[in-house]
């Protein structure tokens, strides 16, 4: 039960592309896995933000996702 905004979708896509695009040997390269591994969690965090109306939960979840691999 949320209303997806074009701004949120665009920001999520840009975030994924920023991680997926690179220049290697003078040629533009696209990594689909990097796109998926960043854009999909970003969409989930966008959903949490829109559902709760707060930035607190997306920030906590993002930090949790960053710290857990370091602990394991």
PQR file with spaces between the fields and no chain letter, atoms N, CA, C, O and H, PARSE charges and radii, in Angstrom:
ATOM       1  N    UNK     1       0.773   -1.201    0.000 -0.4000 1.5000
ATOM       2  CA   UNK     1       0.000    0.000    0.000 -0.0000 2.0000
ATOM       3  C    UNK     1       0.816    1.268    0.000  0.5500 1.7000
ATOM       4  O    UNK     1       0.666    2.099    0.895 -0.5500 1.4000
ATOM       5  N    UNK     2       1.682    1.436   -0.989 -0.4000 1.5000
ATOM       6  CA   UNK     2       2.405    2.717   -1.116 -0.0000 2.0000
ATOM       7  C    UNK     2       2.227    3.260   -2.520  0.5500 1.7000
ATOM       8  O    UNK     2       1.828    2.539   -3.435 -0.5500 1.4000
ATOM       9  H    UNK     2       1.804    0.761   -1.716  0.4000 1.0000
ATOM      10  N    UNK     3       2.526    4.527   -2.678 -0.4000 1.5000
ATOM      11  CA   UNK     3       2.520    5.145   -4.004 -0.0000 2.0000
ATOM      12  C    UNK     3       3.967    5.341   -4.437  0.5500 1.7000
ATOM      13  O    UNK     3       4.685    6.160   -3.863 -0.5500 1.4000
ATOM      14  H    UNK     3       2.850    5.112   -1.935  0.4000 1.0000
ATOM      15  N    UNK     4       4.397    4.588   -5.453 -0.4000 1.5000
ATOM      16  CA   UNK     4       5.751    4.735   -5.978 -0.0000 2.0000
ATOM      17  C    UNK     4       5.850    6.058   -6.700  0.5500 1.7000
ATOM      18  O    UNK     4       4.974    6.408   -7.491 -0.5500 1.4000
ATOM      19  H    UNK     4       3.814    3.922   -5.919  0.4000 1.0000
ATOM      20  N    UNK     5       6.910    6.794   -6.435 -0.4000 1.5000
ATOM      21  CA   UNK     5       7.121    8.070   -7.130 -0.0000 2.0000
ATOM      22  C    UNK     5       8.179    7.888   -8.208  0.5500 1.7000
ATOM      23  O    UNK     5       9.080    7.059   -8.077 -0.5500 1.4000
ATOM      24  H    UNK     5       7.622    6.510   -5.793  0.4000 1.0000
ATOM      25  N    UNK     6       8.060    8.665   -9.267 -0.4000 1.5000
ATOM      26  CA   UNK     6       9.069    8.588  -10.338 -0.0000 2.0000
ATOM      27  C    UNK     6      10.428    9.020   -9.821  0.5500 1.7000
ATOM      28  O    UNK     6      11.454    8.500  -10.258 -0.5500 1.4000
ATOM      29  H    UNK     6       7.329    9.338   -9.374  0.4000 1.0000
ATOM      30  N    UNK     7      10.442    9.974   -8.889 -0.4000 1.5000
ATOM      31  CA   UNK     7      11.715   10.423   -8.322 -0.0000 2.0000
ATOM      32  C    UNK     7      12.436    9.298   -7.593  0.5500 1.7000
ATOM      33  O    UNK     7      13.651    9.145   -7.725 -0.5500 1.4000
ATOM      34  H    UNK     7       9.608   10.396   -8.535  0.4000 1.0000
ATOM      35  N    UNK     8      11.692    8.516   -6.827 -0.4000 1.5000
ATOM      36  CA   UNK     8      12.283    7.392   -6.111 -0.0000 2.0000
ATOM      37  C    UNK     8      12.793    6.326   -7.061  0.5500 1.7000
ATOM      38  O    UNK     8      13.883    5.789   -6.865 -0.5500 1.4000
ATOM      39  H    UNK     8      10.706    8.640   -6.719  0.4000 1.0000
ATOM      40  N    UNK     9      12.016    6.013   -8.090 -0.4000 1.5000
ATOM      41  CA   UNK     9      12.426    5.014   -9.080 -0.0000 2.0000
ATOM      42  C    UNK     9      13.668    5.498   -9.827  0.5500 1.7000
ATOM      43  O    UNK     9      14.600    4.727  -10.054 -0.5500 1.4000
ATOM      44  H    UNK     9      11.131    6.449   -8.249  0.4000 1.0000
ATOM      45  N    UNK    10      13.677    6.767  -10.203 -0.4000 1.5000
ATOM      46  CA   UNK    10      14.827    7.328  -10.919 -0.0000 2.0000
ATOM      47  C    UNK    10      16.078    7.329  -10.042  0.5500 1.7000
ATOM      48  O    UNK    10      17.166    6.998  -10.514 -0.5500 1.4000
ATOM      49  H    UNK    10      12.920    7.393  -10.018  0.4000 1.0000
ATOM      50  N    UNK    11      15.929    7.699   -8.768 -0.4000 1.5000
ATOM      51  CA   UNK    11      17.075    7.717   -7.852 -0.0000 2.0000
ATOM      52  C    UNK    11      17.619    6.310   -7.643  0.5500 1.7000
ATOM      53  O    UNK    11      18.834    6.116   -7.591 -0.5500 1.4000
ATOM      54  H    UNK    11      15.046    7.968   -8.385  0.4000 1.0000
ATOM      55  N    UNK    12      16.735    5.332   -7.523 -0.4000 1.5000
ATOM      56  CA   UNK    12      17.150    3.947   -7.349 -0.0000 2.0000
ATOM      57  C    UNK    12      17.886    3.439   -8.580  0.5500 1.7000
ATOM      58  O    UNK    12      18.909    2.764   -8.466 -0.5500 1.4000
ATOM      59  H    UNK    12      15.748    5.489   -7.564  0.4000 1.0000
ATOM      60  N    UNK    13      17.363    3.764   -9.751 -0.4000 1.5000
ATOM      61  CA   UNK    13      18.004    3.361  -11.005 -0.0000 2.0000
ATOM      62  C    UNK    13      19.375    4.024  -11.154  0.5500 1.7000
ATOM      63  O    UNK    13      20.345    3.372  -11.538 -0.5500 1.4000
ATOM      64  H    UNK    13      16.532    4.312   -9.844  0.4000 1.0000
ATOM      65  N    UNK    14      19.449    5.319  -10.849 -0.4000 1.5000
ATOM      66  CA   UNK    14      20.726    6.034  -10.943 -0.0000 2.0000
ATOM      67  C    UNK    14      21.743    5.457   -9.965  0.5500 1.7000
ATOM      68  O    UNK    14      22.926    5.349  -10.290 -0.5500 1.4000
ATOM      69  H    UNK    14      18.661    5.849  -10.537  0.4000 1.0000
ATOM      70  N    UNK    15      21.295    5.088   -8.781 -0.4000 1.5000
ATOM      71  CA   UNK    15      22.169    4.477   -7.776 -0.0000 2.0000
ATOM      72  C    UNK    15      22.732    3.155   -8.292  0.5500 1.7000
ATOM      73  O    UNK    15      23.928    2.888   -8.170 -0.5500 1.4000
ATOM      74  H    UNK    15      20.334    5.176   -8.517  0.4000 1.0000
ATOM      75  N    UNK    16      21.857    2.332   -8.871 -0.4000 1.5000
ATOM      76  CA   UNK    16      22.303    1.060   -9.436 -0.0000 2.0000
ATOM      77  C    UNK    16      23.262    1.251  -10.592  0.5500 1.7000
ATOM      78  O    UNK    16      24.271    0.551  -10.687 -0.5500 1.4000
ATOM      79  H    UNK    16      20.886    2.549   -8.970  0.4000 1.0000
ATOM      80  N    UNK    17      22.957    2.195  -11.476 -0.4000 1.5000
ATOM      81  CA   UNK    17      23.830    2.457  -12.622 -0.0000 2.0000
ATOM      82  C    UNK    17      25.190    3.001  -12.194  0.5500 1.7000
ATOM      83  O    UNK    17      26.211    2.695  -12.811 -0.5500 1.4000
ATOM      84  H    UNK    17      22.138    2.764  -11.400  0.4000 1.0000
ATOM      85  N    UNK    18      25.197    3.808  -11.136 -0.4000 1.5000
ATOM      86  CA   UNK    18      26.473    4.351  -10.654 -0.0000 2.0000
ATOM      87  C    UNK    18      27.401    3.229  -10.186  0.5500 1.7000
ATOM      88  O    UNK    18      28.622    3.361  -10.265 -0.5500 1.4000
ATOM      89  H    UNK    18      24.367    4.056  -10.635  0.4000 1.0000
ATOM      90  N    UNK    19      26.834    2.144   -9.706 -0.4000 1.5000
ATOM      91  CA   UNK    19      27.638    1.003   -9.273 -0.0000 2.0000
ATOM      92  C    UNK    19      27.934    0.034  -10.417  0.5500 1.7000
ATOM      93  O    UNK    19      28.911   -0.713  -10.364 -0.5500 1.4000
ATOM      94  H    UNK    19      25.842    2.037   -9.642  0.4000 1.0000
ATOM      95  N    UNK    20      27.090    0.049  -11.452 -0.4000 1.5000
ATOM      96  CA   UNK    20      27.202   -0.946  -12.528 -0.0000 2.0000
ATOM      97  C    UNK    20      28.043   -0.483  -13.712  0.5500 1.7000
ATOM      98  O    UNK    20      28.588   -1.312  -14.441 -0.5500 1.4000
ATOM      99  H    UNK    20      26.296    0.656  -11.495  0.4000 1.0000
ATOM     100  N    UNK    21      28.156    0.813  -13.913 -0.4000 1.5000
ATOM     101  CA   UNK    21      28.894    1.326  -15.061 -0.0000 2.0000
ATOM     102  C    UNK    21      30.338    1.647  -14.681  0.5500 1.7000
ATOM     103  O    UNK    21      30.603    2.197  -13.612 -0.5500 1.4000
ATOM     104  H    UNK    21      27.713    1.487  -13.322  0.4000 1.0000
ATOM     105  N    UNK    22      31.247    1.303  -15.556 -0.4000 1.5000
ATOM     106  CA   UNK    22      32.652    1.649  -15.356 -0.0000 2.0000
ATOM     107  C    UNK    22      33.330    1.766  -16.711  0.5500 1.7000
ATOM     108  O    UNK    22      32.794    1.329  -17.730 -0.5500 1.4000
ATOM     109  H    UNK    22      31.031    0.857  -16.424  0.4000 1.0000
ATOM     110  N    UNK    23      34.499    2.353  -16.708 -0.4000 1.5000
ATOM     111  CA   UNK    23      35.288    2.473  -17.935 -0.0000 2.0000
ATOM     112  C    UNK    23      36.525    1.608  -17.755  0.5500 1.7000
ATOM     113  O    UNK    23      37.328    1.821  -16.847 -0.5500 1.4000
ATOM     114  H    UNK    23      34.934    2.708  -15.881  0.4000 1.0000
ATOM     115  N    UNK    24      36.659    0.631  -18.636 -0.4000 1.5000
ATOM     116  CA   UNK    24      37.803   -0.277  -18.603 -0.0000 2.0000
ATOM     117  C    UNK    24      38.482   -0.253  -19.967  0.5500 1.7000
ATOM     118  O    UNK    24      37.849   -0.518  -20.989 -0.5500 1.4000
ATOM     119  H    UNK    24      36.007    0.457  -19.373  0.4000 1.0000
ATOM     120  N    UNK    25      39.746    0.061  -19.974 -0.4000 1.5000
ATOM     121  CA   UNK    25      40.542    0.141  -21.210 -0.0000 2.0000
ATOM     122  C    UNK    25      39.895    1.069  -22.228  0.5500 1.7000
ATOM     123  O    UNK    25      39.911    0.800  -23.429 -0.5500 1.4000
ATOM     124  H    UNK    25      40.260    0.277  -19.144  0.4000 1.0000
ATOM     125  N    UNK    26      39.328    2.160  -21.736 -0.4000 1.5000
ATOM     126  CA   UNK    26      38.725    3.148  -22.616 -0.0000 2.0000
ATOM     127  C    UNK    26      37.333    2.802  -23.115  0.5500 1.7000
ATOM     128  O    UNK    26      36.756    3.560  -23.894 -0.5500 1.4000
ATOM     129  H    UNK    26      39.315    2.378  -20.760  0.4000 1.0000
ATOM     130  N    UNK    27      36.779    1.670  -22.682 -0.4000 1.5000
ATOM     131  CA   UNK    27      35.444    1.265  -23.123 -0.0000 2.0000
ATOM     132  C    UNK    27      34.494    1.238  -21.926  0.5500 1.7000
ATOM     133  O    UNK    27      34.876    0.878  -20.812 -0.5500 1.4000
ATOM     134  H    UNK    27      37.248    1.054  -22.049  0.4000 1.0000
ATOM     135  N    UNK    28      33.253    1.627  -22.186 -0.4000 1.5000
ATOM     136  CA   UNK    28      32.227    1.614  -21.163 -0.0000 2.0000
ATOM     137  C    UNK    28      31.820    0.169  -20.884  0.5500 1.7000
ATOM     138  O    UNK    28      31.562   -0.601  -21.809 -0.5500 1.4000
ATOM     139  H    UNK    28      32.942    1.919  -23.091  0.4000 1.0000
ATOM     140  N    UNK    29      31.765   -0.189  -19.611 -0.4000 1.5000
ATOM     141  CA   UNK    29      31.424   -1.553  -19.212 -0.0000 2.0000
ATOM     142  C    UNK    29      30.219   -1.513  -18.278  0.5500 1.7000
ATOM     143  O    UNK    29      30.101   -0.612  -17.447 -0.5500 1.4000
ATOM     144  H    UNK    29      31.975    0.437  -18.860  0.4000 1.0000
ATOM     145  N    UNK    30      29.327   -2.490  -18.416 -0.4000 1.5000
ATOM     146  CA   UNK    30      28.143   -2.595  -17.576 -0.0000 2.0000
ATOM     147  C    UNK    30      28.158   -3.940  -16.865  0.5500 1.7000
ATOM     148  O    UNK    30      28.302   -4.981  -17.505 -0.5500 1.4000
ATOM     149  H    UNK    30      29.423   -3.222  -19.091  0.4000 1.0000
ATOM     150  N    UNK    31      28.008   -3.923  -15.540 -0.4000 1.5000
ATOM     151  CA   UNK    31      27.969   -5.133  -14.732 -0.0000 2.0000
ATOM     152  C    UNK    31      26.547   -5.316  -14.207  0.5500 1.7000
ATOM     153  O    UNK    31      26.131   -4.640  -13.265 -0.5500 1.4000
ATOM     154  H    UNK    31      27.891   -3.077  -15.020  0.4000 1.0000
ATOM     155  N    UNK    32      25.812   -6.231  -14.822 -0.4000 1.5000
ATOM     156  CA   UNK    32      24.423   -6.468  -14.444 -0.0000 2.0000
ATOM     157  C    UNK    32      24.262   -6.942  -13.010  0.5500 1.7000
ATOM     158  O    UNK    32      23.293   -6.584  -12.341 -0.5500 1.4000
ATOM     159  H    UNK    32      26.150   -6.779  -15.586  0.4000 1.0000
ATOM     160  N    UNK    33      25.205   -7.745  -12.535 -0.4000 1.5000
ATOM     161  CA   UNK    33      25.138   -8.235  -11.153 -0.0000 2.0000
ATOM     162  C    UNK    33      25.286   -7.080  -10.166  0.5500 1.7000
ATOM     163  O    UNK    33      24.575   -7.026   -9.163 -0.5500 1.4000
ATOM     164  H    UNK    33      25.993   -8.036  -13.078  0.4000 1.0000
ATOM     165  N    UNK    34      26.205   -6.160  -10.444 -0.4000 1.5000
ATOM     166  CA   UNK    34      26.368   -4.994   -9.574 -0.0000 2.0000
ATOM     167  C    UNK    34      25.102   -4.147   -9.581  0.5500 1.7000
ATOM     168  O    UNK    34      24.705   -3.606   -8.550 -0.5500 1.4000
ATOM     169  H    UNK    34      26.783   -6.204  -11.259  0.4000 1.0000
ATOM     170  N    UNK    35      24.471   -4.034  -10.749 -0.4000 1.5000
ATOM     171  CA   UNK    35      23.207   -3.297  -10.846 -0.0000 2.0000
ATOM     172  C    UNK    35      22.150   -3.956   -9.965  0.5500 1.7000
ATOM     173  O    UNK    35      21.469   -3.286   -9.189 -0.5500 1.4000
ATOM     174  H    UNK    35      24.794   -4.474  -11.587  0.4000 1.0000
ATOM     175  N    UNK    36      22.021   -5.269  -10.092 -0.4000 1.5000
ATOM     176  CA   UNK    36      21.011   -5.993   -9.311 -0.0000 2.0000
ATOM     177  C    UNK    36      21.301   -5.928   -7.820  0.5500 1.7000
ATOM     178  O    UNK    36      20.389   -5.748   -7.014 -0.5500 1.4000
ATOM     179  H    UNK    36      22.574   -5.814  -10.722  0.4000 1.0000
ATOM     180  N    UNK    37      22.575   -6.073   -7.451 -0.4000 1.5000
ATOM     181  CA   UNK    37      22.948   -6.112   -6.037 -0.0000 2.0000
ATOM     182  C    UNK    37      22.832   -4.757   -5.344  0.5500 1.7000
ATOM     183  O    UNK    37      22.860   -4.690   -4.115 -0.5500 1.4000
ATOM     184  H    UNK    37      23.317   -6.218   -8.106  0.4000 1.0000
ATOM     185  N    UNK    38      22.705   -3.689   -6.105 -0.4000 1.5000
ATOM     186  CA   UNK    38      22.526   -2.369   -5.493 -0.0000 2.0000
ATOM     187  C    UNK    38      21.119   -1.823   -5.718  0.5500 1.7000
ATOM     188  O    UNK    38      20.539   -1.234   -4.805 -0.5500 1.4000
ATOM     189  H    UNK    38      22.683   -3.743   -7.103  0.4000 1.0000
ATOM     190  N    UNK    39      20.564   -2.004   -6.900 -0.4000 1.5000
ATOM     191  CA   UNK    39      19.249   -1.441   -7.206 -0.0000 2.0000
ATOM     192  C    UNK    39      18.124   -2.167   -6.468  0.5500 1.7000
ATOM     193  O    UNK    39      17.181   -1.523   -6.007 -0.5500 1.4000
ATOM     194  H    UNK    39      21.035   -2.482   -7.642  0.4000 1.0000
ATOM     195  N    UNK    40      18.204   -3.489   -6.348 -0.4000 1.5000
ATOM     196  CA   UNK    40      17.134   -4.233   -5.676 -0.0000 2.0000
ATOM     197  C    UNK    40      17.059   -3.882   -4.188  0.5500 1.7000
ATOM     198  O    UNK    40      15.969   -3.592   -3.694 -0.5500 1.4000
ATOM     199  H    UNK    40      18.970   -4.012   -6.722  0.4000 1.0000
ATOM     200  N    UNK    41      18.183   -3.897   -3.455 -0.4000 1.5000
ATOM     201  CA   UNK    41      18.090   -3.451   -2.057 -0.0000 2.0000
ATOM     202  C    UNK    41      17.653   -1.990   -1.937  0.5500 1.7000
ATOM     203  O    UNK    41      16.943   -1.631   -0.998 -0.5500 1.4000
ATOM     204  H    UNK    41      19.068   -4.133   -3.857  0.4000 1.0000
ATOM     205  N    UNK    42      18.071   -1.153   -2.879 -0.4000 1.5000
ATOM     206  CA   UNK    42      17.649    0.254   -2.850 -0.0000 2.0000
ATOM     207  C    UNK    42      16.134    0.360   -3.027  0.5500 1.7000
ATOM     208  O    UNK    42      15.494    1.195   -2.388 -0.5500 1.4000
ATOM     209  H    UNK    42      18.648   -1.445   -3.642  0.4000 1.0000
ATOM     210  N    UNK    43      15.557   -0.478   -3.890 -0.4000 1.5000
ATOM     211  CA   UNK    43      14.099   -0.493   -4.050 -0.0000 2.0000
ATOM     212  C    UNK    43      13.409   -0.943   -2.768  0.5500 1.7000
ATOM     213  O    UNK    43      12.365   -0.407   -2.397 -0.5500 1.4000
ATOM     214  H    UNK    43      16.077   -1.156   -4.409  0.4000 1.0000
ATOM     215  N    UNK    44      13.992   -1.922   -2.098 -0.4000 1.5000
ATOM     216  CA   UNK    44      13.422   -2.390   -0.835 -0.0000 2.0000
ATOM     217  C    UNK    44      13.464   -1.270    0.206  0.5500 1.7000
ATOM     218  O    UNK    44      12.489   -1.045    0.922 -0.5500 1.4000
ATOM     219  H    UNK    44      14.841   -2.358   -2.400  0.4000 1.0000
ATOM     220  N    UNK    45      14.597   -0.573    0.285 -0.4000 1.5000
ATOM     221  CA   UNK    45      14.709    0.528    1.239 -0.0000 2.0000
ATOM     222  C    UNK    45      13.775    1.679    0.876  0.5500 1.7000
ATOM     223  O    UNK    45      13.248    2.352    1.762 -0.5500 1.4000
ATOM     224  H    UNK    45      15.390   -0.756   -0.296  0.4000 1.0000
ATOM     225  N    UNK    46      13.569    1.907   -0.415 -0.4000 1.5000
ATOM     226  CA   UNK    46      12.594    2.918   -0.859 -0.0000 2.0000
ATOM     227  C    UNK    46      11.201    2.515   -0.401  0.5500 1.7000
ATOM     228  O    UNK    46      10.433    3.350    0.077 -0.5500 1.4000
ATOM     229  H    UNK    46      13.997    1.360   -1.134  0.4000 1.0000
ATOM     230  N    UNK    47      10.873    1.229   -0.546 -0.4000 1.5000
ATOM     231  CA   UNK    47       9.563    0.745   -0.110 -0.0000 2.0000
ATOM     232  C    UNK    47       9.394    0.962    1.393  0.5500 1.7000
ATOM     233  O    UNK    47       8.342    1.420    1.840 -0.5500 1.4000
ATOM     234  H    UNK    47      11.497    0.550   -0.934  0.4000 1.0000
ATOM     235  N    UNK    48      10.433    0.631    2.177 -0.4000 1.5000
ATOM     236  CA   UNK    48      10.371    0.822    3.632 -0.0000 2.0000
ATOM     237  C    UNK    48      10.171    2.301    3.953  0.5500 1.7000
ATOM     238  O    UNK    48       9.373    2.651    4.823 -0.5500 1.4000
ATOM     239  H    UNK    48      11.287    0.258    1.813  0.4000 1.0000
ATOM     240  N    UNK    49      10.889    3.156    3.255 -0.4000 1.5000
ATOM     241  CA   UNK    49      10.758    4.612    3.478 -0.0000 2.0000
ATOM     242  C    UNK    49       9.344    5.088    3.192  0.5500 1.7000
ATOM     243  O    UNK    49       8.759    5.829    3.982 -0.5500 1.4000
ATOM     244  H    UNK    49      11.537    2.872    2.548  0.4000 1.0000
ATOM     245  N    UNK    50       8.794    4.661    2.057 -0.4000 1.5000
ATOM     246  CA   UNK    50       7.451    5.087    1.686 -0.0000 2.0000
ATOM     247  C    UNK    50       6.397    4.481    2.611  0.5500 1.7000
ATOM     248  O    UNK    50       5.397    5.127    2.925 -0.5500 1.4000
ATOM     249  H    UNK    50       9.269    4.059    1.415  0.4000 1.0000
ATOM     250  N    UNK    51       6.619    3.256    3.041 -0.4000 1.5000
ATOM     251  CA   UNK    51       5.644    2.559    3.901 -0.0000 2.0000
ATOM     252  C    UNK    51       5.609    3.160    5.301  0.5500 1.7000
ATOM     253  O    UNK    51       4.535    3.323    5.880 -0.5500 1.4000
ATOM     254  H    UNK    51       7.431    2.732    2.786  0.4000 1.0000
ATOM     255  N    UNK    52       6.785    3.493    5.852 -0.4000 1.5000
ATOM     256  CA   UNK    52       6.842    4.004    7.223 -0.0000 2.0000
ATOM     257  C    UNK    52       6.780    5.521    7.292  0.5500 1.7000
ATOM     258  O    UNK    52       6.380    6.077    8.315 -0.5500 1.4000
ATOM     259  H    UNK    52       7.657    3.360    5.381  0.4000 1.0000
ATOM     260  N    UNK    53       7.168    6.197    6.220 -0.4000 1.5000
ATOM     261  CA   UNK    53       7.206    7.655    6.234 -0.0000 2.0000
ATOM     262  C    UNK    53       8.407    8.207    6.981  0.5500 1.7000
ATOM     263  O    UNK    53       8.486    9.410    7.231 -0.5500 1.4000
ATOM     264  H    UNK    53       7.493    5.746    5.388  0.4000 1.0000
ATOM     265  N    UNK    54       9.342    7.336    7.340 -0.4000 1.5000
ATOM     266  CA   UNK    54      10.499    7.734    8.134 -0.0000 2.0000
ATOM     267  C    UNK    54      11.783    7.309    7.436  0.5500 1.7000
ATOM     268  O    UNK    54      11.806    6.309    6.717 -0.5500 1.4000
ATOM     269  H    UNK    54       9.277    6.359    7.138  0.4000 1.0000
ATOM     270  N    UNK    55      12.845    8.067    7.650 -0.4000 1.5000
ATOM     271  CA   UNK    55      14.162    7.675    7.150 -0.0000 2.0000
ATOM     272  C    UNK    55      14.905    6.795    8.140  0.5500 1.7000
ATOM     273  O    UNK    55      15.915    6.187    7.785 -0.5500 1.4000
ATOM     274  H    UNK    55      12.826    8.879    8.234  0.4000 1.0000
ATOM     275  N    UNK    56      14.426    6.717    9.373 -0.4000 1.5000
ATOM     276  CA   UNK    56      15.122    5.959   10.409 -0.0000 2.0000
ATOM     277  C    UNK    56      15.284    4.491   10.031  0.5500 1.7000
ATOM     278  O    UNK    56      16.401    3.977   10.085 -0.5500 1.4000
ATOM     279  H    UNK    56      13.605    7.211    9.661  0.4000 1.0000
ATOM     280  N    UNK    57      14.217    3.799    9.652 -0.4000 1.5000
ATOM     281  CA   UNK    57      14.300    2.374    9.334 -0.0000 2.0000
ATOM     282  C    UNK    57      15.163    2.073    8.123  0.5500 1.7000
ATOM     283  O    UNK    57      15.970    1.145    8.178 -0.5500 1.4000
ATOM     284  H    UNK    57      13.309    4.216    9.608  0.4000 1.0000
ATOM     285  N    UNK    58      15.031    2.823    7.020 -0.4000 1.5000
ATOM     286  CA   UNK    58      15.949    2.549    5.905 -0.0000 2.0000
ATOM     287  C    UNK    58      17.414    2.756    6.271  0.5500 1.7000
ATOM     288  O    UNK    58      18.275    2.006    5.812 -0.5500 1.4000
ATOM     289  H    UNK    58      14.376    3.577    6.975  0.4000 1.0000
ATOM     290  N    UNK    59      17.711    3.760    7.090 -0.4000 1.5000
ATOM     291  CA   UNK    59      19.094    4.003    7.509 -0.0000 2.0000
ATOM     292  C    UNK    59      19.594    2.854    8.372  0.5500 1.7000
ATOM     293  O    UNK    59      20.705    2.363    8.173 -0.5500 1.4000
ATOM     294  H    UNK    59      17.012    4.370    7.463  0.4000 1.0000
ATOM     295  N    UNK    60      18.779    2.423    9.329 -0.4000 1.5000
ATOM     296  CA   UNK    60      19.173    1.306   10.198 -0.0000 2.0000
ATOM     297  C    UNK    60      19.361    0.022    9.399  0.5500 1.7000
ATOM     298  O    UNK    60      20.326   -0.710    9.623 -0.5500 1.4000
ATOM     299  H    UNK    60      17.876    2.822    9.491  0.4000 1.0000
ATOM     300  N    UNK    61      18.451   -0.258    8.472 -0.4000 1.5000
ATOM     301  CA   UNK    61      18.569   -1.464    7.648 -0.0000 2.0000
ATOM     302  C    UNK    61      19.795   -1.412    6.746  0.5500 1.7000
ATOM     303  O    UNK    61      20.466   -2.426    6.556 -0.5500 1.4000
ATOM     304  H    UNK    61      17.668    0.337    8.290  0.4000 1.0000
ATOM     305  N    UNK    62      20.093   -0.245    6.190 -0.4000 1.5000
ATOM     306  CA   UNK    62      21.268   -0.088    5.345 -0.0000 2.0000
ATOM     307  C    UNK    62      22.540   -0.339    6.155  0.5500 1.7000
ATOM     308  O    UNK    62      23.439   -1.049    5.705 -0.5500 1.4000
ATOM     309  H    UNK    62      19.548    0.579    6.345  0.4000 1.0000
ATOM     310  N    UNK    63      22.609    0.245    7.348 -0.4000 1.5000
ATOM     311  CA   UNK    63      23.776    0.037    8.205 -0.0000 2.0000
ATOM     312  C    UNK    63      23.899   -1.421    8.620  0.5500 1.7000
ATOM     313  O    UNK    63      25.006   -1.959    8.664 -0.5500 1.4000
ATOM     314  H    UNK    63      21.879    0.821    7.714  0.4000 1.0000
ATOM     315  N    UNK    64      22.790   -2.062    8.920 -0.4000 1.5000
ATOM     316  CA   UNK    64      22.783   -3.481    9.268 -0.0000 2.0000
ATOM     317  C    UNK    64      23.347   -4.310    8.112  0.5500 1.7000
ATOM     318  O    UNK    64      24.179   -5.194    8.320 -0.5500 1.4000
ATOM     319  H    UNK    64      21.891   -1.625    8.884  0.4000 1.0000
ATOM     320  N    UNK    65      22.887   -4.018    6.896 -0.4000 1.5000
ATOM     321  CA   UNK    65      23.360   -4.756    5.714 -0.0000 2.0000
ATOM     322  C    UNK    65      24.846   -4.533    5.470  0.5500 1.7000
ATOM     323  O    UNK    65      25.519   -5.420    4.944 -0.5500 1.4000
ATOM     324  H    UNK    65      22.212   -3.300    6.727  0.4000 1.0000
ATOM     325  N    UNK    66      25.370   -3.378    5.837 -0.4000 1.5000
ATOM     326  CA   UNK    66      26.797   -3.112    5.655 -0.0000 2.0000
ATOM     327  C    UNK    66      27.657   -3.770    6.724  0.5500 1.7000
ATOM     328  O    UNK    66      28.786   -4.173    6.447 -0.5500 1.4000
ATOM     329  H    UNK    66      24.824   -2.657    6.264  0.4000 1.0000
ATOM     330  N    UNK    67      27.134   -3.884    7.948 -0.4000 1.5000
ATOM     331  CA   UNK    67      27.929   -4.379    9.066 -0.0000 2.0000
ATOM     332  C    UNK    67      27.946   -5.906    9.148  0.5500 1.7000
ATOM     333  O    UNK    67      28.981   -6.482    9.481 -0.5500 1.4000
ATOM     334  H    UNK    67      26.216   -3.556    8.173  0.4000 1.0000
ATOM     335  N    UNK    68      26.840   -6.569    8.856 -0.4000 1.5000
ATOM     336  CA   UNK    68      26.744   -8.017    8.997 -0.0000 2.0000
ATOM     337  C    UNK    68      27.836   -8.758    8.224  0.5500 1.7000
ATOM     338  O    UNK    68      28.449   -9.662    8.790 -0.5500 1.4000
ATOM     339  H    UNK    68      25.999   -6.100    8.586  0.4000 1.0000
ATOM     340  N    UNK    69      28.111   -8.421    6.954 -0.4000 1.5000
ATOM     341  CA   UNK    69      29.206   -9.146    6.261 -0.0000 2.0000
ATOM     342  C    UNK    69      30.569   -8.953    6.928  0.5500 1.7000
ATOM     343  O    UNK    69      31.419   -9.840    6.853 -0.5500 1.4000
ATOM     344  H    UNK    69      27.613   -7.686    6.494  0.4000 1.0000
ATOM     345  N    UNK    70      30.787   -7.818    7.574 -0.4000 1.5000
ATOM     346  CA   UNK    70      32.048   -7.594    8.272 -0.0000 2.0000
ATOM     347  C    UNK    70      32.171   -8.483    9.497  0.5500 1.7000
ATOM     348  O    UNK    70      33.261   -8.943    9.835 -0.5500 1.4000
ATOM     349  H    UNK    70      30.096   -7.097    7.635  0.4000 1.0000
ATOM     350  N    UNK    71      31.047   -8.722   10.162 -0.4000 1.5000
ATOM     351  CA   UNK    71      31.044   -9.551   11.364 -0.0000 2.0000
ATOM     352  C    UNK    71      31.224  -11.023   10.994  0.5500 1.7000
ATOM     353  O    UNK    71      31.949  -11.763   11.660 -0.5500 1.4000
ATOM     354  H    UNK    71      30.161   -8.349    9.888  0.4000 1.0000
ATOM     355  N    UNK    72      30.549  -11.429    9.921 -0.4000 1.5000
ATOM     356  CA   UNK    72      30.643  -12.829    9.504 -0.0000 2.0000
ATOM     357  C    UNK    72      31.969  -13.084    8.855  0.5500 1.7000
ATOM     358  O    UNK    72      32.245  -14.207    8.433 -0.5500 1.4000
ATOM     359  H    UNK    72      29.960  -10.828    9.381  0.4000 1.0000
